[in-house]
Amino acid sequence: MGEALGVNVHEIIFVIINFLILMAILTKYLYRPFLDLLDNRAKAIKDSFANAEAVNRRADEKLDAYNKRIANVEQEGRDIIAKSKQRADDQAKRIIVDAEEKAALLLKNAQNEIEREKANALTEVREQISMLALMAAEKILEKEISMDADGQNKIIDNVLEQVGATGWQN
């Protein structure tokens, strides 16, 4: 029947066998290595993604660690600044207290010196007033008592000597 149509059954069987052999050869030497290549490539891509995820995870961890360090450094900086300000304030207060104490001491010393000078001046004025009073009394007494010229000269010399000895001058 196949020959009536011009088809040779032997040729068709031969073509089918050749096709199956070719398919077996292509499958063994081309299709399987190609599938293995595709599997290896897919596995390499999956491994690359896994490695990329691991690298990203490590990078995120390092970034978090650096951010924590930066936050700690910033906090330490703020703490150092606060402590420095507190020390500066304390030192300024100590300086002010010391200055106030020194000013009070200087004021007290100045007041004491003024009091001493005042007392000295009053003593000196009293001495001069008493000396003047004595001199005035002597002169009054001299006028009232009549004396001879020699007695009056002696009184004058005595008064002059006394005035010269005390250093009093008009």
JOFENLIN-V654676 format. One record per residue. RES is the residue in one small letter. SS is DSSP state (h for helix, s for strand, l for the rest). PSI is psi in whole degrees, 0 to 359 (none if undefined). Layout:
{{RES | SS | PSI} {RES | SS | PSI}}
This chain:
{{m | l | 321} {g | l | 335} {e | l | 333} {a | l | 330} {l | l | 354} {g | l | 23} {v | l | 132} {n | l | 124} {v | h | 325} {h | h | 321} {e | h | 320} {i | h | 318} {i | h | 317} {f | h | 318} {v | h | 318} {i | h | 318} {i | h | 316} {n | h | 319} {f | h | 319} {l | h | 320} {i | h | 314} {l | h | 319} {m | h | 321} {a | h | 317} {i | h | 313} {l | h | 321} {t | h | 316} {k | h | 315} {y | h | 341} {l | h | 308} {y | h | 312} {r | h | 313} {p | h | 324} {f | h | 318} {l | h | 320} {d | h | 318} {l | h | 315} {l | h | 319} {d | h | 315} {n | h | 319} {r | h | 317} {a | h | 318} {k | h | 319} {a | h | 320} {i | h | 317} {k | h | 318} {d | h | 321} {s | h | 318} {f | h | 318} {a | h | 316} {n | h | 319} {a | h | 320} {e | h | 319} {a | h | 317} {v | h | 317} {n | h | 319} {r | h | 316} {r | h | 320} {a | h | 319} {d | h | 319} {e | h | 316} {k | h | 320} {l | h | 317} {d | h | 318} {a | h | 317} {y | h | 320} {n | h | 320} {k | h | 318} {r | h | 316} {i | h | 317} {a | h | 318} {n | h | 318} {v | h | 318} {e | h | 317} {q | h | 317} {e | h | 320} {g | h | 316} {r | h | 319} {d | h | 317} {i | h | 317} {i | h | 317} {a | h | 317} {k | h | 319} {s | h | 318} {k | h | 317} {q | h | 316} {r | h | 320} {a | h | 318} {d | h | 316} {d | h | 317} {q | h | 320} {a | h | 319} {k | h | 318} {r | h | 320} {i | h | 318} {i | h | 316} {v | h | 315} {d | h | 317} {a | h | 319} {e | h | 319} {e | h | 317} {k | h | 320} {a | h | 319} {a | h | 319} {l | h | 316} {l | h | 319} {l | h | 316} {k | h | 316} {n | h | 319} {a | h | 319} {q | h | 319} {n | h | 318} {e | h | 319} {i | h | 316} {e | h | 318} {r | h | 315} {e | h | 320} {k | h | 315} {a | h | 317} {n | h | 317} {a | h | 318} {l | h | 319} {t | h | 315} {e | h | 318} {v | h | 318} {r | h | 317} {e | h | 317} {q | h | 320} {i | h | 317} {s | h | 324} {m | h | 316} {l | h | 320} {a | h | 318} {l | h | 317} {m | h | 318} {a | h | 319} {a | h | 320} {e | h | 318} {k | h | 321} {i | h | 316} {l | h | 323} {e | h | 320} {k | h | 323} {e | h | 324} {i | l | 129} {s | l | 129} {m | l | 167} {d | l | 172} {a | h | 324} {d | h | 320} {g | h | 321} {q | h | 320} {n | h | 322} {k | h | 319} {i | h | 318} {i | h | 315} {d | h | 319} {n | h | 316} {v | h | 317} {l | h | 321} {e | h | 318} {q | h | 317} {v | h | 318} {g | h | 325} {a | h | 326} {t | h | 345} {g | l | 17} {w | l | 139} {q | l | 151} {n | l | none}}
